[in-house]
């Protein structure tokens, strides 16, 4: 008879504590993610609370990763290694819960992340705001243009053509 206790099932194994590996192999014999690099990633955290924009977070994260090169490691692998360090609170718990369901594919993780924190209902509301946009009374043309530009660039591709936006 199996002598495994409930406590044994509740105790995390070492495999559960490791970040998921990328679908790309690491070809480097040795590599190190230095504490200063991890600190840079942690400077722009995403918690999943309030009005945080996951698209902005991913854009900033991708931009940071594009500046880093580790010999023998593909950029997508570097993203897998660093992404968890950019998350805090609710978003970090989300990552732990859903990272296993994306089959080690970075694009799937990005899509799931954005849909979680920028749902379709938010996209629809944003499209509506843009399509019925009006310049406020006593608002300068420059301020109105800045406002609509900010709305149009605040999320994913909203599928609004350039002539319609103009």
C-alpha positions, -999 to +999 in steps of 0.1 A: +000+000+000+012+035-008+025+054+023+024+088+007+009+114+030-012+145+022+018+165+034+040+148+007+016+159-020+014+195-006+052+200-005+065+215-036+091+196-055+123+211-069+109+209-104+080+232-094+103+258-081+123+261-113+112+286-140+099+268-171+125+261-198+122+277-232+114+256-262+149+267-274+179+249-260+207+269-241+239+263-261+261+281-236+284+260-214+280+285-186+258+316-182+248+338-153+219+362-148+236+388-128+218+404-099+221+438-116+203+425-146+175+410-124+173+443-106+169+462-139+140+439-148+124+444-113+125+482-117+094+480-140+071+456-123+037+445-133+013+435-105-020+430-124-037+456-102-055+488-111-051+502-146-018+487-155-014+479-192+001+445-200+009+456-236+030+485-222+047+461-198+055+436-225+068+463-248+091+476-221+102+441-211+109+431-248+129+463-253+150+456-222+156+420-234+166+432-269+195+451-253+209+420-236+230+393-253+243+361-236+265+340-257+248+307-265+214+317-253+186+327-277+166+359-269+134+339-263+151+318-237+164+349-219+128+362-219+116+330-202+143+333-176+136+369-168+099+374-172+089+361-138+112+387-122+091+415-138+059+403-121+047+409-086+016+401-065-015+390-084+004+387-117+031+366-102+005+342-089-012+342-123+021+332-139+027+303-115-008+290-122-009+293-160+027+290-172+024+252-176-005+256-201+015+274-228+037+245-239+069+265-235+058+289-263+066+325-255+039+338-279+012+318-262+023+331-228+022+367-241-013+362-256-026+346-223-010+374-203-026+402-224-060+386-225-060+381-188-051+418-180-066+434-211-098+414-218-118+416-250-144+437-232-117+463-225-107+462-262-143+467-273-147+497-249-115+513-262-126+508-298-159+525-290-142+554-273-120+560-304-149+556-329-171+582-310-142+604-301-150+642-299-129+671-291-139+685-257-152+720-254-123+744-248-098+716-256-070+726-280-065+706-312-031+695-299-046+682-266-074+664-284-048+648-308-027+637-279-057+622-262-068+602-292-033+591-300-029+579-264-062+559-267-052+544-300-018+532-287-030+520-253-035+484-262-033+458-289-040+464-326-076+476-324-082+470-361-091+506-368-079+517-402-057+548-405-084+568-425-110+560-398-086+571-371-079+604-389 
